[in-house]
Amino acid sequence: MKTLIIFSHTWFAQSKVNRALLEAAQDADNVTIRNLEELYGQNPEKIDVKAEQKLIEAADRIIFQCPVFWFSIPPMLKAYIDRVFEHGWAYGSQGHALEGKILQLVLSTGSPQESYQQPTIGELFLPLTAVGNYTGMEVAPIRVAYGCLTISDSDLQKICDNYKKLLNE
Ligand SMILES: Cc1cc2nc3c(=O)[nH]c(=O)nc-3n(C[C@H](O)[C@H](O)[C@H](O)COP(=O)(O)O)c2cc1C
């Protein structure tokens, strides 16, 4: 299965967890990584819509990987969806490009799992499930690395190993 990881982090230079996850992902087979801020900075206007659409067309599974910022996704990931998931390509009577592909969210949080009781992480990110459903994608369960501010090296290693396993499925 070909996987495309759309990664976004506003402060990637300071990232520990997502950096480790991306490094683990690089070791998996059939994975293409798009680091949005490395490619386009913080400027949504620079997003190469046609190039990104081509990469999605070649993939079976799309992963949106990012840290949770204020119970939401970083701005460049939102801008990517707004621009790349165009009418006539992603939706509308002629828009079928995403149909049948898998969509999965891979998130990291500062707060521990206990903090996500009400609303749950699934409830918070319902809009992205809706994006997947609306465009005919199969939405896979959200993966979350909780409590990243105090994560131990061994827990981080486990999370990275599990990510590699997921990507090799
Ligand atoms: C502006 C900002 C907003 C944040 N909002 C949240 C939040 O709503 N919930 C949460 O659990 N953590 C929040 N965090 C913590 C980040 O999610 C956490 O630092 C990140 O997932 C760690 O991954 P990294 O090591 O790749 O940066 C926030 C951090 C920043 C800088």
Ligand as a Chemical Component Dictionary entry (heavy atoms), coordinates in Angstrom:
data_LIG
# 
_chem_comp.id                   LIG 
_chem_comp.type                 NON-POLYMER 
_chem_comp.pdbx_formal_charge   0 
_chem_comp.three_letter_code    LIG 
# 
loop_
_chem_comp_atom.comp_id 
_chem_comp_atom.atom_id 
_chem_comp_atom.alt_atom_id 
_chem_comp_atom.type_symbol 
_chem_comp_atom.charge 
_chem_comp_atom.model_Cartn_x 
_chem_comp_atom.model_Cartn_y 
_chem_comp_atom.model_Cartn_z 
_chem_comp_atom.pdbx_ordinal 
LIG C1  C1  C 0 0.328  27.106 20.181 1  
LIG C2  C2  C 0 0.229  25.768 20.838 2  
LIG C3  C3  C 0 -1.025 25.246 21.112 3  
LIG C4  C4  C 0 -1.153 23.976 21.705 4  
LIG N1  N1  N 0 -2.398 23.484 21.950 5  
LIG C5  C5  C 0 -2.535 22.264 22.508 6  
LIG C6  C6  C 0 -3.831 21.705 22.732 7  
LIG O1  O1  O 0 -4.873 22.299 22.414 8  
LIG N2  N2  N 0 -3.908 20.477 23.303 9  
LIG C7  C7  C 0 -2.790 19.762 23.676 10 
LIG O2  O2  O 0 -2.929 18.648 24.201 11 
LIG N3  N3  N 0 -1.537 20.261 23.442 12 
LIG C8  C8  C 0 -1.399 21.477 22.865 13 
LIG N4  N4  N 0 -0.135 21.971 22.594 14 
LIG C9  C9  C 0 1.044  21.101 22.833 15 
LIG C10 C10 C 0 1.491  20.422 21.525 16 
LIG O3  O3  O 0 0.461  19.630 20.967 17 
LIG C11 C11 C 0 2.717  19.555 21.777 18 
LIG O4  O4  O 0 3.757  20.409 22.206 19 
LIG C12 C12 C 0 3.142  18.779 20.537 20 
LIG O5  O5  O 0 2.169  17.840 20.183 21 
LIG C13 C13 C 0 4.448  18.044 20.769 22 
LIG O6  O6  O 0 4.940  17.550 19.542 23 
LIG P1  P1  P 0 6.376  17.991 18.979 24 
LIG O7  O7  O 0 7.411  17.470 19.951 25 
LIG O8  O8  O 0 6.474  17.358 17.637 26 
LIG O9  O9  O 0 6.385  19.497 18.900 27 
LIG C14 C14 C 0 0.005  23.228 22.021 28 
LIG C15 C15 C 0 1.266  23.768 21.750 29 
LIG C16 C16 C 0 1.380  25.016 21.155 30 
LIG C17 C17 C 0 2.748  25.562 20.858 31 
# 
loop_
_chem_comp_bond.comp_id 
_chem_comp_bond.atom_id_1 
_chem_comp_bond.atom_id_2 
_chem_comp_bond.value_order 
_chem_comp_bond.pdbx_ordinal 
LIG C1  C2  SING 1  
LIG C2  C3  SING 2  
LIG C2  C16 DOUB 3  
LIG C3  C4  DOUB 4  
LIG C4  N1  SING 5  
LIG C4  C14 SING 6  
LIG N1  C5  DOUB 7  
LIG C5  C6  SING 8  
LIG C5  C8  SING 9  
LIG C6  O1  DOUB 10 
LIG C6  N2  SING 11 
LIG N2  C7  SING 12 
LIG C7  O2  DOUB 13 
LIG C7  N3  SING 14 
LIG N3  C8  DOUB 15 
LIG C8  N4  SING 16 
LIG N4  C9  SING 17 
LIG N4  C14 SING 18 
LIG C9  C10 SING 19 
LIG C10 O3  SING 20 
LIG C10 C11 SING 21 
LIG C11 O4  SING 22 
LIG C11 C12 SING 23 
LIG C12 O5  SING 24 
LIG C12 C13 SING 25 
LIG C13 O6  SING 26 
LIG O6  P1  SING 27 
LIG P1  O7  DOUB 28 
LIG P1  O8  SING 29 
LIG P1  O9  SING 30 
LIG C14 C15 DOUB 31 
LIG C15 C16 SING 32 
LIG C16 C17 SING 33 
# 
